[in-house]
Amino acid sequence: MAVVQAVSGATTASTTGSATTSKATTIDKNAFLNLLVSQMKYQDPLDPMKADQFMSQLAQITSVEQLQNIASSLDTMKTTMEKGSATQWISTIGKKINVNSNVLAKGDQVYLTPSGDFDKVVLTLKSATDGSLKEVSINKGEALVYTYDGNDTVTMSSMAYKNNKSIGCTPSVYKIVKALDVSTSGTPLLVVNSGESYSVSTVKQIKE
């Protein structure tokens, strides 16, 4: 029984020591300085702290303070950049942004790029309100751009045709920005006519 008690006591001491060490790693620079002052105040006068040990601990205090100052500076820079970014993006309200989307609202535009020679391009528009379908054909020689003028929101797909055989067609959607939202995380979000929000990092191009 005595052996068991000794092992148990050792385990407790080890656990306590670990907890103390873990807690010590989280002290700030003021607590660290107070600890150093207390150490000097109550040191053994017959065996005082050596000069190199004292300088080493002072260097640690300086390092802690510098790291905290750097972290504070980075936070300030982040806040400044976010505010500056928001100010810059206000000018996009009323303009069109190119983003990855197949949703169109009134005034949005689609630029079409067939993957090869073609006779026509067909846009298929599906109403978000009642699911009805509408097809828009653009023949070769006509401008490969379509401006949606409906009142409800639609989803869009595109296909080009040559001799009645389908070929690939890449749409580029430009959506009208109606507002700037910075209420969530400070990172600007562009709100478009369809009600969707896009992070400024997803914008590929801006046009009038």
C-alpha positions in Angstrom: 0.0 0.0 0.0 2.8 2.4 0.8 4.2 1.9 -2.7 0.9 2.7 -4.3 0.6 5.9 -2.3 4.0 7.0 -3.3 3.3 6.5 -7.0 0.0 8.4 -6.7 1.7 11.3 -5.0 4.4 11.4 -7.7 1.7 11.5 -10.4 -0.1 14.3 -8.7 3.1 16.4 -8.4 3.9 15.8 -12.0 0.4 16.8 -13.1 0.6 20.0 -10.9 3.9 20.8 -12.4 2.6 20.4 -15.9 -0.3 22.7 -15.2 2.0 25.3 -13.7 4.3 25.2 -16.7 1.3 25.5 -19.1 0.0 28.5 -17.2 3.4 30.1 -17.1 3.6 30.2 -20.9 0.6 32.5 -21.0 1.9 35.3 -18.8 2.2 38.8 -20.3 5.3 41.1 -20.2 4.2 42.8 -16.9 3.8 39.6 -15.1 7.1 38.4 -16.4 8.8 41.6 -15.1 7.2 41.3 -11.7 8.4 37.7 -11.5 12.0 38.8 -12.3 11.9 41.6 -9.7 10.6 39.1 -7.1 13.3 36.7 -8.0 16.0 39.4 -7.5 14.4 40.6 -4.2 14.4 37.1 -2.6 17.5 35.7 -4.1 20.1 34.1 -1.8 22.7 36.8 -1.0 25.4 34.1 -0.8 24.6 32.9 -4.3 23.1 35.8 -6.2 22.0 35.7 -9.8 24.8 35.9 -12.3 25.0 38.8 -14.6 24.6 36.7 -17.8 21.5 35.1 -16.3 20.0 38.5 -15.5 20.8 39.8 -19.0 19.3 36.7 -20.5 16.0 37.2 -18.7 15.9 40.9 -19.6 16.4 39.8 -23.2 13.3 37.6 -22.8 11.3 40.5 -21.5 12.3 42.6 -24.5 11.4 39.8 -26.9 8.0 39.3 -25.4 7.3 43.1 -25.6 8.5 43.2 -29.2 6.2 40.3 -30.2 3.2 41.9 -28.5 4.0 45.2 -30.3 4.2 43.4 -33.6 0.9 41.7 -33.1 -0.7 45.0 -32.2 0.7 46.6 -35.3 -0.6 43.8 -37.5 -4.1 44.2 -36.0 -4.0 47.9 -36.7 -2.8 47.3 -40.3 -5.5 44.8 -40.9 -8.2 47.2 -39.7 -6.8 50.0 -41.8 -6.7 47.9 -44.9 -10.2 46.7 -44.4 -11.5 50.2 -44.0 -9.5 51.4 -47.0 -10.7 48.5 -49.1 -14.4 49.3 -48.2 -13.9 52.9 -49.3 -12.4 51.9 -52.6 -15.2 49.5 -53.4 -18.0 52.1 -52.8 -17.3 53.4 -56.3 -18.4 50.0 -57.8 -22.1 50.7 -56.9 -24.0 51.0 -60.1 -21.3 49.3 -62.1 -21.1 45.7 -63.4 -18.8 43.1 -61.9 -17.7 39.8 -63.6 -18.2 36.9 -61.2 -18.8 33.2 -61.4 -22.6 32.9 -61.5 -25.5 31.5 -63.7 -28.1 33.7 -62.1 -29.4 36.8 -63.8 -31.4 39.8 -62.6 -32.7 42.7 -64.6 -29.9 44.6 -66.2 -27.3 41.8 -65.9 -25.3 40.9 -69.0 -23.9 37.7 -70.4 -20.9 37.7 -72.8 -20.6 34.5 -74.8 -17.5 32.8 -76.2 -18.2 29.7 -78.4 -15.3 27.1 -78.4 -15.2 27.0 -82.2 -16.9 28.0 -85.4 -20.7 28.3 -84.9 -24.0 29.1 -86.6 -25.8 30.3 -83.5 -25.7 30.5 -79.7 -28.8 29.6 -77.6 -29.4 30.9 -74.1 -31.9 29.0 -72.0 -33.4 31.0 -69.2 -35.3 29.3 -66.3 -37.6 31.5 -64.1 -36.9 31.2 -60.4 -40.6 32.2 -59.8 -42.5 29.5 -61.8 -39.8 27.4 -63.5 -40.9 28.5 -67.0 -38.3 28.3 -69.8 -37.3 30.8 -72.4 -34.8 30.5 -75.2 -32.8 33.3 -76.7 -30.9 32.8 -80.0 -28.0 34.8 -81.2 -26.9 34.2 -84.8 -23.4 34.3 -86.1 -22.5 37.9 -87.0 -24.6 39.4 -84.2 -23.0 40.7 -81.0 -22.4 37.8 -78.6 -23.8 39.7 -75.6 -27.2 39.4 -74.0 -28.7 41.9 -71.5 -31.5 40.4 -69.4 -34.5 42.7 -69.1 -37.0 40.5 -67.2 -38.4 41.4 -63.8 -37.9 38.0 -62.1 -34.6 36.2 -61.4 -33.6 33.5 -63.8 -30.9 30.8 -64.0 -29.0 30.7 -67.3 -27.3 28.1 -69.5 -25.7 28.5 -72.9 -24.8 26.3 -75.9 -23.4 27.0 -79.3 -24.4 25.0 -82.5 -22.7 24.3 -85.8 -24.7 22.4 -88.4 -27.2 21.6 -85.7 -24.5 19.9 -83.6 -23.7 21.4 -80.2 -20.3 22.7 -79.3 -19.1 24.3 -76.1 -19.9 27.9 -75.2 -18.5 29.8 -72.2 -20.6 32.5 -70.6 -19.2 35.5 -68.7 -21.8 37.0 -66.4 -21.6 40.7 -65.4 -23.9 41.7 -62.5 -25.0 45.1 -61.4 -23.8 46.2 -57.9 -26.5 47.9 -55.9 -24.9 48.1 -52.4 -21.8 47.5 -50.3 -22.1 45.4 -47.2 -19.4 45.6 -44.4 -21.6 44.6 -41.5 -20.5 40.9 -41.3 -16.8 40.7 -40.7 -15.4 44.0 -41.9 -14.5 42.4 -45.3 -16.5 44.2 -48.0 -19.3 42.2 -49.8 -20.8 43.5 -53.0 -24.6 43.1 -53.1 -26.0 42.7 -56.6 -29.5 43.1 -58.2 -30.4 39.4 -57.6 -29.8 39.8 -53.9 -26.6 37.7 -53.9 -23.4 38.9 -52.1 -19.9 38.5 -53.4 -16.6 38.9 -51.7 -14.4 41.5 -53.4 -11.8 38.8 -53.8 -14.1 36.9 -56.2 -14.5 39.8 -58.7 -12.7 39.2 -62.0 -13.4 42.5 -63.7 -15.4 45.7 -63.4 -17.1 47.6 -66.2 -19.4 50.6 -66.5 
